Amino acid sequence: MPEFTLSVCGPVSWNHILVLDTLPAPVPHMQFARDAWWTVGGTSAGKALHLQALGRHPVLHALIADDDAGRSVSRSLAAAGVEVRAYPSEHTESHVNLMDPTGGRVSLYVQVPTAPSDEAVAEVARGMSRSTHAIVDLSPFGAAVLATLSAAPSKPMIWADLHDYDGTSEFHEPFVRHSDVVFMNDDAVDDPWQLLDSCLARGPRLAVCTRGAQGAIALEAGGRRTSVPAAAVGVIADTNGAGDAFMAGFLDAYARGANVAASLSAGAEQAVVALTTRHLHPLLDAANPEHDRS
């Protein structure tokens, strides 16, 4: 078996988290935040942090500008031990996330990265093609890299997180068709098993769906169904990044040779790690000195 190597490509961001009593109604009004902090965000950053803590040492490819947000992101991830390869952008992605005490969220995108250069896409694809495993996350950057990577003569095992996929989105289509393993949640569908089946019909060997408090399910290309309950969790500090943690825990276990059921359980346990910190991972508790209220 070749030595395990892992690349991650996709969004990282610098986020301002505001916890409110209730998410805003669409009418003019005033609220006082119950709590607020700055932290690293982005689905690819979340996966990379959890995989780093699991001993997988991923290389994270991301669009990061030389601005205040980019410097904060880079400093925090470096302090957490994540190897980051940054590619030029006019802006670093940044959000304001409005949260309520039950985990409800409204994400306001304040800045988004500019389109990557052809040279950056080619460089990332070359690097990822030398890995045994690659996570390519939803984003225009990820889509461009995936198009190049899928045409390479030598490819890693490709993992994609489809998030709240409804089974019909055209933007998601290449991520489904060119991935070996796909993850999603059931937020946009009534029948998650049908959603998993429709994904496998287009190429992946394995499809996984997280269902919040109902646990998680998986469907293998041969038709085998597996489900596990959600892991027990005490006080939830913040729900951001739980899905990314789940995928990281699953990937780590599966790559070590665990079966699908054990990998689902490992993912559920890893999600608890994200739920019990107000950052994407506890690695950032010490690594992020700018998390205090501001």
VOMI-670236 format. One record per residue: residue number from 1; residue in one letter; x, y negated, z of N, C-alpha, C, CB in turn. Coordinates in steps of 0.1 Angstrom, whole numbers. Glycine has a CB too. Example, Ala and Ser with C-alpha at 12.3 -4.5 7.8 and 13.67 -1.06 7.14 Angstrom:
2
NODE   num   residuo    n_xx    n_yy    n_zz   ca_xx   ca_yy   ca_zz    c_xx    c_yy    c_zz   cb_xx   cb_yy   cb_zz
NODE     1         A     132      57      78     123      45      78     132      33      78     113      45      90
NODE     2         S     128      22      71     137      11      71     129       0      79     141       6      57
END
This chain:
294
NODE   num   residuo    n_xx    n_yy    n_zz   ca_xx   ca_yy   ca_zz    c_xx    c_yy    c_zz   cb_xx   cb_yy   cb_zz
NODE     1         M       8      12       0       0       0       0       9     -12       0     -10       0      12
NODE     2         P       6     -22      -9      15     -34      -9      13     -43       3      11     -43     -22
NODE     3         E      23     -50       6      22     -59      18      11     -69      16      35     -67      19
NODE     4         F       3     -71      26      -9     -80      26      -4     -95      25     -18     -78      38
NODE     5         T      -9    -102      15      -7    -116      14     -20    -123      10       5    -120       3
NODE     6         L     -22    -135      15     -35    -141      13     -34    -156      10     -43    -139      26
NODE     7         S     -42    -160       0     -43    -174      -4     -57    -178      -2     -38    -176     -18
NODE     8         V     -59    -191       1     -73    -197       3     -73    -210      -5     -76    -199      18
NODE     9         C     -83    -212     -13     -84    -224     -21     -98    -230     -19     -81    -221     -36
NODE    10         G     -98    -243     -16    -111    -250     -15    -111    -261      -5    -121    -240     -11
NODE    11         P    -123    -265      -1    -125    -277       7    -119    -278      21    -139    -280       8
NODE    12         V    -112    -289      24    -109    -293      37    -113    -307      39     -93    -291      40
NODE    13         S    -116    -311      51    -122    -325      53    -118    -330      67    -137    -325      51
NODE    14         W    -120    -343      69    -119    -349      82    -133    -354      85    -108    -361      81
NODE    15         N    -138    -348      96    -152    -350     100    -154    -358     113    -159    -337     100
NODE    16         H    -165    -366     113    -169    -372     125    -182    -365     129    -172    -388     123
NODE    17         I    -182    -358     141    -194    -351     145    -201    -359     155    -189    -337     152
NODE    18         L    -214    -361     153    -223    -368     162    -234    -359     167    -229    -381     155
NODE    19         V    -235    -357     180    -246    -349     185    -257    -358     190    -240    -340     197
NODE    20         L    -269    -355     185    -281    -363     188    -291    -355     195    -287    -370     175
NODE    21         D    -301    -361     202    -311    -354     208    -320    -347     197    -320    -363     216
NODE    22         T    -323    -354     186    -330    -348     175    -324    -353     162    -345    -351     176
NODE    23         L    -325    -345     152    -320    -350     139    -329    -362     134    -320    -339     128
NODE    24         P    -324    -372     127    -332    -384     124    -344    -381     115    -323    -394     117
NODE    25         A    -355    -387     119    -367    -387     110    -365    -398      99    -380    -390     118
NODE    26         P    -371    -396      88    -369    -406      77    -377    -419      79    -374    -400      64
NODE    27         V    -375    -425      91    -381    -438      94    -370    -446     101    -394    -437     103
NODE    28         P    -370    -460     100    -361    -468     108    -362    -466     123    -362    -483     104
NODE    29         H    -351    -463     130    -351    -461     144    -337    -462     149    -359    -448     148
NODE    30         M    -336    -461     163    -322    -461     169    -321    -449     178    -320    -474     177
NODE    31         Q    -309    -443     178    -306    -432     187    -293    -434     194    -307    -418     180
NODE    32         F    -291    -429     205    -277    -429     212    -272    -415     211    -278    -433     227
NODE    33         A    -259    -414     206    -253    -401     205    -250    -395     219    -240    -402     197
NODE    34         R    -253    -382     220    -250    -375     232    -235    -372     234    -258    -362     233
NODE    35         D    -228    -370     222    -214    -368     222    -209    -371     208    -211    -353     226
NODE    36         A    -196    -373     206    -190    -375     193    -176    -372     194    -193    -390     189
NODE    37         W    -171    -367     182    -156    -364     181    -152    -363     167    -153    -351     189
NODE    38         W    -139    -364     164    -134    -362     151    -127    -349     151    -124    -374     147
NODE    39         T    -127    -342     139    -121    -329     138    -119    -325     123    -129    -319     146
NODE    40         V    -111    -315     121    -110    -309     108    -123    -302     104     -98    -299     108
NODE    41         G    -127    -303      92    -138    -296      86    -134    -290      73    -150    -305      85
NODE    42         G    -144    -284      67    -142    -278      54    -142    -263      55    -129    -283      47
NODE    43         T    -149    -256      46    -151    -242      46    -138    -234      45    -161    -237      36
NODE    44         S    -129    -240      36    -116    -233      35    -107    -235      47    -109    -238      22
NODE    45         A    -107    -246      53    -100    -249      65    -104    -239      76    -101    -263      70
NODE    46         G    -117    -237      77    -123    -228      87    -118    -214      85    -138    -228      87
NODE    47         K    -118    -209      73    -114    -195      71     -99    -194      74    -117    -191      56
NODE    48         A     -91    -204      69     -77    -203      71     -73    -203      86     -70    -215      64
NODE    49         L     -80    -211      94     -77    -212     108     -80    -198     115     -85    -223     115
NODE    50         H     -91    -192     112     -94    -180     118     -85    -169     114    -109    -176     115
NODE    51         L     -82    -169     101     -72    -158      96     -58    -160     101     -72    -158      81
NODE    52         Q     -54    -173     103     -41    -175     110     -41    -170     124     -38    -191     110
NODE    53         A     -52    -172     131     -53    -167     145     -53    -152     145     -65    -172     152
NODE    54         L     -58    -146     135     -58    -131     134     -45    -125     129     -70    -127     125
NODE    55         G     -35    -134     127     -22    -129     123     -20    -127     108     -19    -116     129
NODE    56         R     -29    -133     100     -29    -131      85     -20    -141      78     -42    -130      80
NODE    57         H     -17    -152      84      -8    -162      78     -12    -166      64       6    -157      78
NODE    58         P     -24    -171      62     -28    -175      48     -21    -188      43     -43    -177      47
NODE    59         V     -20    -189      30     -16    -202      24     -28    -209      19      -6    -199      12
NODE    60         L     -30    -221      24     -42    -229      21     -39    -239      11     -48    -235      34
NODE    61         H     -46    -238      -1     -44    -248     -12     -56    -257     -12     -44    -240     -26
NODE    62         A     -54    -271     -11     -64    -280      -9     -61    -294     -15     -68    -282       5
NODE    63         L     -71    -301     -19     -69    -315     -24     -69    -324     -11     -81    -319     -33
NODE    64         I     -58    -330      -9     -56    -339       3     -49    -351      -1     -48    -331      14
NODE    65         A     -55    -363       1     -49    -376      -3     -39    -381       8     -59    -386      -5
NODE    66         D     -31    -390       4     -22    -396      14     -29    -408      20      -8    -401       7
NODE    67         D     -39    -405      28     -47    -415      34     -49    -411      49     -61    -417      28
NODE    68         D     -56    -420      57     -57    -417      71     -63    -403      74     -64    -428      78
NODE    69         A     -74    -400      66     -81    -388      68     -72    -376      64     -94    -387      60
NODE    70         G     -64    -377      53     -55    -367      49     -44    -364      59     -50    -370      35
NODE    71         R     -39    -375      64     -28    -373      74     -33    -366      87     -22    -387      77
NODE    72         S     -45    -370      91     -51    -363     102     -54    -348     100     -64    -370     106
NODE    73         V     -59    -345      88     -61    -331      85     -48    -324      85     -68    -330      71
NODE    74         S     -38    -329      77     -25    -322      76     -18    -320      89     -16    -330      66
NODE    75         R     -19    -330      98     -12    -330     111     -19    -319     119     -13    -343     118
NODE    76         S     -32    -319     119     -39    -309     128     -37    -295     123     -54    -312     128
NODE    77         L     -38    -292     110     -36    -279     105     -22    -274     107     -40    -278      90
NODE    78         A     -12    -283     105       2    -279     107       4    -275     122      11    -290     103
NODE    79         A      -2    -283     131       0    -280     145      -6    -267     149      -6    -291     153
NODE    80         A     -17    -263     141     -24    -250     144     -16    -239     137     -38    -251     139
NODE    81         G      -6    -242     129       2    -231     123      -2    -227     109       2    -219     132
NODE    82         V     -11    -234     103     -16    -231      90      -7    -237      79     -31    -236      88
NODE    83         E      -3    -229      70       6    -234      59      -3    -240      48      14    -222      53
NODE    84         V      -2    -253      46     -10    -260      37      -2    -265      25     -17    -273      44
NODE    85         R      -7    -263      13      -1    -268       1     -11    -278      -5       2    -257     -10
NODE    86         A      -8    -291      -4     -17    -302      -7     -15    -306     -22     -15    -314       2
NODE    87         Y     -26    -310     -28     -25    -314     -42     -32    -328     -43     -32    -304     -52
NODE    88         P     -27    -337     -52     -31    -351     -51     -46    -353     -54     -24    -359     -61
NODE    89         S     -51    -363     -46     -65    -367     -48     -65    -382     -44     -75    -359     -39
NODE    90         E     -75    -390     -49     -76    -404     -45     -81    -405     -31     -85    -411     -55
NODE    91         H     -89    -395     -27     -95    -395     -14     -94    -382      -8    -110    -401     -14
NODE    92         T     -93    -381       6     -95    -368      13    -110    -367      16     -86    -368      26
NODE    93         E    -115    -356      14    -130    -354      17    -132    -357      32    -134    -339      14
NODE    94         S    -144    -364      34    -147    -367      48    -163    -367      49    -142    -381      53
NODE    95         H    -167    -362      61    -182    -361      64    -185    -368      77    -186    -347      64
NODE    96         V    -198    -372      78    -204    -374      91    -214    -363      93    -210    -388      93
NODE    97         N    -212    -355     103    -221    -344     106    -230    -347     118    -214    -330     109
NODE    98         L    -243    -349     115    -253    -351     126    -258    -338     131    -265    -360     121
NODE    99         M    -256    -335     144    -260    -322     150    -270    -324     160    -247    -315     156
NODE   100         D    -279    -314     162    -288    -315     174    -284    -303     183    -303    -313     169
NODE   101         P    -289    -303     195    -285    -293     205    -287    -279     201    -291    -296     218
NODE   102         T    -296    -276     192    -299    -262     187    -290    -258     176    -313    -261     184
NODE   103         G    -281    -266     171    -273    -263     160    -277    -268     146    -271    -248     159
NODE   104         G    -289    -275     146    -293    -281     133    -283    -291     129    -307    -287     135
NODE   105         R    -282    -293     116    -271    -302     110    -276    -309      98    -259    -294     107
NODE   106         V    -272    -321      97    -273    -329      85    -259    -334      82    -283    -341      86
NODE   107         S    -253    -330      70    -240    -334      66    -240    -346      56    -232    -322      60
NODE   108         L    -234    -357      60    -233    -368      51    -219    -369      45    -237    -382      59
NODE   109         Y    -218    -368      32    -205    -368      26    -201    -383      23    -206    -360      12
NODE   110         V    -191    -387      30    -186    -401      30    -177    -402      18    -180    -405      43
NODE   111         Q    -168    -393      16    -158    -393       5    -157    -379       0    -145    -399      10
NODE   112         V    -155    -378     -13    -152    -365     -19    -139    -366     -27    -164    -360     -28
NODE   113         P    -131    -355     -28    -119    -356     -36    -121    -358     -51    -111    -343     -34
NODE   114         T    -111    -363     -57    -112    -365     -71    -108    -352     -78    -103    -376     -76
NODE   115         A    -111    -351     -91    -109    -339     -99     -94    -335     -99    -114    -340    -113
NODE   116         P     -90    -323     -97     -76    -319     -98     -70    -320    -112     -74    -305     -92
NODE   117         S     -57    -322    -113     -51    -322    -126     -50    -307    -131     -37    -328    -125
NODE   118         D     -48    -306    -144     -46    -293    -150     -34    -286    -144     -45    -294    -165
NODE   119         E     -24    -294    -141     -11    -289    -136     -14    -283    -122      -1    -300    -135
NODE   120         A     -22    -290    -114     -25    -285    -100     -33    -272    -101     -33    -295     -92
NODE   121         V     -42    -271    -110     -50    -259    -111     -41    -247    -115     -62    -261    -122
NODE   122         A     -33    -250    -125     -24    -239    -130     -14    -235    -119     -16    -244    -142
NODE   123         E      -9    -244    -111       0    -241    -100      -7    -232     -89       6    -254     -94
NODE   124         V     -19    -236     -86     -26    -229     -76     -29    -214     -81     -39    -236     -72
NODE   125         A     -34    -214     -93     -37    -200     -99     -25    -191     -99     -43    -202    -113
NODE   126         R     -13    -197    -103      -1    -189    -103       2    -184     -89      11    -197    -109
NODE   127         G       1    -193     -79       4    -188     -66      -6    -178     -61       4    -200     -56
NODE   128         M     -19    -180     -63     -29    -170     -59     -27    -157     -66     -43    -176     -61
NODE   129         S     -23    -157     -78     -22    -144     -86     -11    -135     -80     -19    -147    -100
NODE   130         R      -2    -141     -72       8    -133     -65       4    -128     -52      21    -141     -64
NODE   131         S      -8    -132     -47     -13    -127     -34     -20    -113     -37     -22    -137     -28
NODE   132         T     -21    -106     -26     -30     -94     -27     -44     -97     -25     -25     -83     -17
NODE   133         H     -48    -107     -18     -61    -112     -16     -62    -127     -17     -66    -107      -1
NODE   134         A     -73    -131     -23     -75    -146     -25     -90    -149     -22     -72    -150     -40
NODE   135         I     -91    -160     -14    -105    -166     -11    -106    -178     -20    -107    -169       4
NODE   136         V    -116    -178     -29    -118    -190     -37    -132    -196     -33    -117    -187     -52
NODE   137         D    -131    -208     -26    -144    -213     -21    -151    -222     -31    -141    -221      -8
NODE   138         L    -164    -223     -29    -173    -232     -37    -168    -246     -37    -187    -231     -33
NODE   139         S    -165    -251     -49    -160    -265     -51    -156    -266     -66    -149    -269     -42
NODE   140         P    -156    -278     -72    -151    -279     -85    -137    -275     -86    -153    -294     -90
NODE   141         F    -129    -277     -76    -115    -273     -76    -114    -258     -76    -108    -278     -63
NODE   142         G    -122    -251     -67    -123    -237     -67    -127    -231     -80    -131    -232     -56
NODE   143         A    -137    -237     -87    -142    -232     -99    -132    -233    -110    -155    -240    -104
NODE   144         A    -124    -244    -111    -113    -245    -121    -102    -235    -118    -107    -259    -120
NODE   145         V     -99    -233    -106     -88    -223    -102     -93    -209    -106     -84    -223     -88
NODE   146         L    -106    -206    -103    -111    -192    -105    -111    -189    -120    -125    -191    -100
NODE   147         A    -115    -199    -128    -115    -197    -143    -101    -193    -148    -120    -210    -150
NODE   148         T     -91    -200    -143     -77    -196    -147     -73    -183    -141     -67    -208    -143
NODE   149         L     -76    -181    -128     -72    -169    -121     -78    -157    -127     -75    -170    -106
NODE   150         S     -91    -158    -131     -98    -146    -136     -92    -141    -150    -113    -149    -138
NODE   151         A     -85    -150    -157     -80    -147    -170     -65    -142    -169     -80    -159    -179
NODE   152         A     -60    -142    -157     -46    -138    -155     -44    -123    -156     -41    -143    -141
NODE   153         P     -33    -119    -161     -31    -104    -163     -30     -97    -150     -18    -102    -171
NODE   154         S     -26    -103    -140     -25     -97    -127     -33    -105    -117     -10     -95    -122
NODE   155         K     -43     -99    -110     -52    -107    -102     -52    -101     -88     -66    -107    -108
NODE   156         P     -54    -109     -78     -56    -104     -64     -71     -99     -63     -53    -114     -53
NODE   157         M     -74     -93     -51     -88     -90     -47     -94    -104     -44     -88     -80     -36
NODE   158         I    -104    -107     -51    -110    -121     -50    -123    -120     -41    -114    -127     -63
NODE   159         W    -123    -129     -31    -134    -131     -21    -140    -144     -23    -129    -129      -7
NODE   160         A    -153    -145     -23    -160    -158     -25    -172    -159     -15    -166    -159     -39
NODE   161         D    -173    -171     -10    -184    -174       0    -194    -183      -8    -178    -182      12
NODE   162         L    -206    -177     -10    -216    -184     -17    -226    -192      -9    -225    -173     -25
NODE   163         H    -224    -192       4    -232    -200      14    -247    -198      12    -228    -215      12
NODE   164         D    -254    -208      10    -269    -207       9    -274    -204      -5    -276    -219      15
NODE   165         Y    -268    -194     -11    -271    -191     -25    -285    -186     -26    -261    -180     -30
NODE   166         D    -292    -190     -37    -306    -186     -39    -307    -176     -50    -314    -198     -43
NODE   167         G    -296    -171     -56    -296    -161     -66    -297    -166     -80    -308    -152     -64
NODE   168         T    -299    -179     -82    -301    -185     -95    -292    -196     -99    -316    -189     -97
NODE   169         S    -285    -202     -89    -277    -214     -92    -267    -212    -102    -271    -219     -79
NODE   170         E    -266    -220    -113    -256    -218    -123    -242    -221    -118    -259    -228    -135
NODE   171         F    -241    -231    -108    -227    -234    -103    -221    -222     -96    -228    -246     -94
NODE   172         H    -229    -214     -90    -224    -202     -83    -221    -190     -92    -235    -197     -73
NODE   173         E    -226    -191    -104    -225    -179    -113    -211    -174    -115    -231    -182    -126
NODE   174         P    -201    -182    -119    -188    -177    -121    -182    -171    -108    -179    -188    -126
NODE   175         F    -185    -177     -96    -180    -171     -84    -186    -157     -81    -184    -181     -72
NODE   176         V    -198    -155     -85    -204    -141     -84    -197    -132     -94    -219    -142     -87
NODE   177         R    -196    -136    -106    -191    -127    -117    -177    -123    -116    -194    -133    -130
NODE   178         H    -169    -132    -110    -154    -130    -110    -149    -125     -96    -147    -142    -114
NODE   179         S    -158    -123     -87    -153    -119     -73    -155    -104     -71    -161    -127     -63
NODE   180         D    -146     -99     -63    -148     -85     -58    -157     -83     -46    -134     -79     -55
NODE   181         V    -157     -93     -38    -166     -93     -26    -172    -107     -24    -157     -90     -13
NODE   182         V    -185    -108     -22    -192    -121     -21    -199    -121      -7    -202    -123     -32
NODE   183         F    -199    -133      -1    -206    -135      11    -217    -146       9    -197    -139      23
NODE   184         M    -227    -146      17    -238    -156      16    -246    -155      29    -247    -154       4
NODE   185         N    -255    -165      31    -265    -164      41    -279    -163      35    -264    -176      51
NODE   186         D    -289    -161      44    -302    -158      39    -311    -171      39    -309    -147      46
NODE   187         D    -305    -183      40    -313    -195      42    -322    -198      31    -304    -207      45
NODE   188         A    -318    -194      19    -326    -198       7    -335    -187       1    -317    -203      -4
NODE   189         V    -336    -176       7    -343    -164       2    -352    -158      12    -333    -154      -5
NODE   190         D    -362    -151       7    -371    -143      16    -366    -128      17    -385    -143      11
NODE   191         D    -359    -123       6    -355    -109       6    -340    -109       4    -363    -102      -6
NODE   192         P    -332    -108      14    -318    -108      13    -313     -96       6    -311    -110      26
NODE   193         W    -319     -84       8    -315     -72       1    -315     -73     -14    -323     -60       6
NODE   194         Q    -326     -80     -19    -327     -82     -33    -317     -91     -38    -341     -87     -36
NODE   195         L    -313    -101     -30    -303    -111     -33    -289    -103     -35    -302    -122     -23
NODE   196         L    -286     -95     -25    -274     -87     -26    -273     -78     -38    -272     -79     -13
NODE   197         D    -284     -72     -41    -285     -63     -53    -283     -71     -66    -299     -56     -53
NODE   198         S    -289     -83     -66    -287     -90     -79    -272     -95     -80    -296    -103     -78
NODE   199         C    -265     -97     -69    -251    -101     -70    -243     -89     -75    -246    -105     -56
NODE   200         L    -245     -77     -70    -238     -65     -74    -240     -62     -88    -241     -54     -65
NODE   201         A    -251     -65     -94    -254     -62    -108    -246     -70    -117    -269     -65    -111
NODE   202         R    -239     -81    -112    -231     -89    -120    -216     -87    -118    -235    -104    -118
NODE   203         G    -212     -78    -110    -198     -75    -109    -191     -71     -96    -191     -86    -115
NODE   204         P    -195     -78     -85    -188     -75     -72    -190     -60     -68    -193     -84     -61
NODE   205         R    -181     -55     -60    -182     -42     -55    -189     -42     -41    -168     -36     -53
NODE   206         L    -190     -54     -35    -195     -54     -21    -201     -68     -19    -184     -52     -10
NODE   207         A    -213     -69     -13    -220     -82     -10    -224     -81       4    -232     -84     -20
NODE   208         V    -222     -93      11    -225     -94      25    -234    -106      27    -212     -95      33
NODE   209         C    -244    -105      36    -253    -116      39    -254    -117      54    -267    -114      33
NODE   210         T    -251    -129      59    -253    -132      74    -267    -137      76    -242    -142      79
NODE   211         R    -273    -134      87    -287    -137      90    -289    -144     104    -295    -125      89
NODE   212         G    -279    -151     108    -280    -158     121    -282    -148     132    -291    -168     120
NODE   213         A    -293    -151     140    -296    -142     152    -300    -128     148    -307    -149     160
NODE   214         Q    -303    -126     135    -307    -113     131    -295    -104     127    -317    -114     119
NODE   215         G    -283    -109     128    -271    -102     125    -267    -103     111    -274     -87     128
NODE   216         A    -262     -92     105    -257     -93      91    -259     -80      84    -241     -96      91
NODE   217         I    -259     -80      71    -262     -69      63    -252     -68      51    -276     -68      57
NODE   218         A    -249     -56      46    -240     -55      35    -246     -44      25    -226     -51      40
NODE   219         L    -243     -46      12    -247     -37       2    -234     -33      -6    -258     -42      -7
NODE   220         E    -231     -20      -8    -220     -16     -16    -225     -12     -30    -213      -4      -9
NODE   221         A    -215     -12     -39    -218     -10     -53    -225       3     -55    -206     -11     -61
NODE   222         G    -223      13     -47    -229      26     -48    -243      27     -42    -221      36     -41
NODE   223         G    -248      15     -37    -261      15     -31    -262      16     -16    -270      25     -38
NODE   224         R    -251      19      -9    -252      21       5    -255       8      12    -239      27      10
NODE   225         R    -264       8      21    -268      -4      29    -263      -2      44    -284      -5      29
NODE   226         T    -258     -13      49    -253     -13      63    -258     -26      70    -238     -13      63
NODE   227         S    -262     -25      82    -266     -37      90    -261     -36     104    -282     -39      90
NODE   228         V    -258     -48     110    -253     -48     124    -261     -60     131    -238     -50     125
NODE   229         P    -262     -59     144    -269     -70     151    -258     -81     153    -274     -66     165
NODE   230         A    -263     -93     156    -255    -104     160    -247    -101     173    -263    -118     161
NODE   231         A    -235    -106     174    -228    -104     187    -233    -114     197    -213    -107     184
NODE   232         A    -233    -109     210    -237    -118     221    -229    -130     222    -237    -110     234
NODE   233         V    -235    -141     225    -227    -154     227    -234    -161     239    -228    -163     214
NODE   234         G    -225    -167     247    -230    -175     258    -234    -189     254    -220    -175     269
NODE   235         V    -227    -199     259    -231    -213     256    -225    -216     243    -225    -222     267
NODE   236         I    -233    -221     234    -228    -225     221    -223    -240     221    -239    -223     210
NODE   237         A    -211    -242     218    -205    -255     218    -208    -262     205    -190    -255     220
NODE   238         D    -208    -255     194    -210    -261     180    -211    -250     170    -197    -271     177
NODE   239         T    -220    -252     161    -222    -241     151    -214    -243     138    -237    -241     147
NODE   240         N    -207    -254     136    -199    -256     124    -189    -245     123    -193    -270     124
NODE   241         G    -188    -239     111    -178    -229     108    -180    -215     112    -166    -234     115
NODE   242         A    -192    -212     117    -195    -198     122    -195    -188     110    -208    -197     129
NODE   243         G    -200    -193      99    -200    -184      87    -186    -181      82    -208    -190      76
NODE   244         D    -178    -191      82    -164    -190      78    -156    -180      87    -156    -203      77
NODE   245         A    -159    -181     100    -153    -172     110    -157    -158     107    -156    -177     124
NODE   246         F    -170    -156     104    -175    -143     102    -168    -137      90    -190    -143      99
NODE   247         M    -166    -144      79    -160    -139      67    -145    -136      70    -160    -149      56
NODE   248         A    -138    -144      78    -124    -141      82    -123    -128      90    -119    -153      90
NODE   249         G    -132    -127     100    -132    -115     108    -134    -102     100    -142    -116     119
NODE   250         F    -144    -103      90    -147     -92      82    -135     -88      73    -159     -95      73
NODE   251         L    -129     -99      66    -118     -96      57    -106     -90      64    -114    -109      51
NODE   252         D    -103     -95      76     -92     -90      84     -94     -75      87     -90     -97      97
NODE   253         A    -106     -71      92    -109     -57      95    -109     -48      83    -122     -56     103
NODE   254         Y    -116     -53      72    -117     -45      60    -103     -42      54    -126     -52      50
NODE   255         A     -95     -53      54     -81     -51      48     -73     -42      56     -74     -65      47
NODE   256         R     -76     -40      69     -69     -30      77     -74     -16      76     -70     -35      92
NODE   257         G     -84     -14      68     -90      -1      65    -103       2      72     -80       9      69
NODE   258         A    -109      -7      79    -121      -5      86    -132      -3      76    -125     -16      96
NODE   259         N    -142       5      80    -154       7      71    -163      -6      71    -162      19      75
NODE   260         V    -173      -6      63    -182     -18      62    -188     -21      75    -192     -16      51
NODE   261         A    -194     -11      82    -200     -13      95    -191     -20     105    -206       0     101
NODE   262         A    -179     -14     107    -169     -19     116    -165     -33     112    -157     -10     117
NODE   263         S    -164     -36      99    -160     -49      94    -171     -59      97    -157     -49      79
NODE   264         L    -183     -56      95    -194     -64      99    -194     -68     113    -208     -58      95
NODE   265         S    -192     -58     122    -191     -61     136    -179     -70     140    -190     -48     144
NODE   266         A    -168     -68     133    -157     -77     135    -160     -91     131    -144     -71     128
NODE   267         G    -167     -92     120    -171    -106     116    -180    -112     126    -178    -105     102
NODE   268         A    -190    -105     131    -199    -110     141    -192    -115     153    -210    -100     145
NODE   269         E    -182    -107     158    -174    -111     170    -166    -123     167    -165     -99     174
NODE   270         Q    -160    -124     155    -152    -136     151    -161    -149     151    -145    -134     138
NODE   271         A    -173    -147     146    -182    -159     146    -184    -165     160    -196    -155     140
NODE   272         V    -184    -156     170    -186    -161     184    -174    -171     187    -186    -150     193
NODE   273         V    -162    -168     182    -151    -177     185    -154    -191     180    -138    -171     178
NODE   274         A    -160    -192     168    -163    -205     163    -174    -212     171    -167    -204     148
NODE   275         L    -184    -204     175    -195    -210     182    -192    -215     196    -206    -199     183
NODE   276         T    -181    -210     202    -178    -214     215    -167    -225     216    -173    -202     223
NODE   277         T    -164    -232     205    -155    -243     205    -162    -254     196    -141    -240     199
NODE   278         R    -159    -267     199    -165    -277     191    -156    -281     179    -167    -290     200
NODE   279         H    -145    -273     177    -137    -274     165    -140    -261     157    -122    -276     168
NODE   280         L    -134    -260     145    -136    -248     137    -130    -236     144    -129    -250     123
NODE   281         H    -119    -238     152    -113    -227     159    -106    -233     171    -103    -220     150
NODE   282         P    -105    -225     182     -97    -230     194     -83    -235     191     -97    -220     205
NODE   283         L     -77    -230     180     -64    -235     177     -63    -250     176     -59    -229     164
NODE   284         L     -74    -256     172     -75    -270     171     -77    -278     184     -86    -274     161
NODE   285         D     -81    -271     195     -83    -277     208     -70    -284     212     -88    -267     218
NODE   286         A     -59    -277     211     -46    -283     215     -40    -291     203     -37    -273     220
NODE   287         A     -43    -286     191     -36    -292     179     -42    -305     175     -36    -282     168
NODE   288         N     -54    -308     179     -60    -320     174     -62    -331     185     -74    -316     169
NODE   289         P     -52    -340     186     -53    -350     197     -63    -361     194     -39    -356     198
NODE   290         E     -69    -361     183     -79    -372     179     -93    -367     181     -76    -377     165
NODE   291         H     -96    -357     189    -109    -352     190    -118    -359     200    -109    -337     193
NODE   292         D    -112    -368     208    -120    -374     218    -130    -384     212    -110    -382     228
NODE   293         R    -139    -387     221    -150    -396     217    -144    -410     212    -160    -399     228
NODE   294         S    -149    -415     201    -145    -428     196    -156    -435     190    -134    -426     185
END
